[in-house]
Amino acid sequence: MESRGHKFVRYADDCNIYVRSQAAGERVMESVSNFIESKLKLLVNKDKSQVCEVNQTKFLGYTIQKDGNLSIAKKSIDRFKEKVRSITKRNRGVKLEQLIAELVPVMRGWLNYFHHARCKRLLENLDGWIRRKLRCYRLKQCKRVITLQQFLKSRGVETWQSWILALSGKGHWCKSGCPQMHQALGNKWFEEIGLYNLSSNYEKLNS
């Protein structure tokens, strides 16, 4: 590939080759596949091999955009969110502090790997989504109307506002997005109890 002037990137048995057109891609795919199978006696995985635009595939969890910048591949984001969902399941019956202790290494490790991508807005959205998952979990822990009202009041929510949310017939997820819950469990509170912040640490890692 070097002698032919192709641009490529390889890690173990995973390889991307970059050419200028779809037609060139088809030719290189056929040529490389023939070499691998006839000369090296190895098998090319046809299901995983494709010729496509550079931003329509992934490599090591990243997607390379047409301008050359990296983004996080959708499948990598989906796997991360599924891991967060598993940790924050509302029926786990453990303290909120334990959930956060489990989340922190997952979030830190994921960001350390993907901090090369341009993804600040994505990380801000993920931070907000994770905080809402935790607010939802804390709501479920209250169980009774009076318990929720007392909890909100103890967190500085006015009495009448706490009763409005406590008596609401909305589901936990909907309640977790209400102003009363944002006041009771604000961003600063999550920072104080040690929740890892993806977007702020992204800036530190790239400064």
PyMOL commands that set and color helices and strands:
alter all, ss='L'
color gray80, all
select helices_A, chain A and resi 22-39+54-56+74-87+96-114+120-142+145-154+159-166+172-176+179-184+187-192+198-205
alter helices_A, ss='H'
color red, helices_A
select strands_A, chain A and resi 7-11+14-18+62-64+70-72
alter strands_A, ss='S'
color yellow, strands_A
deselect
rebuild
show_as cartoon
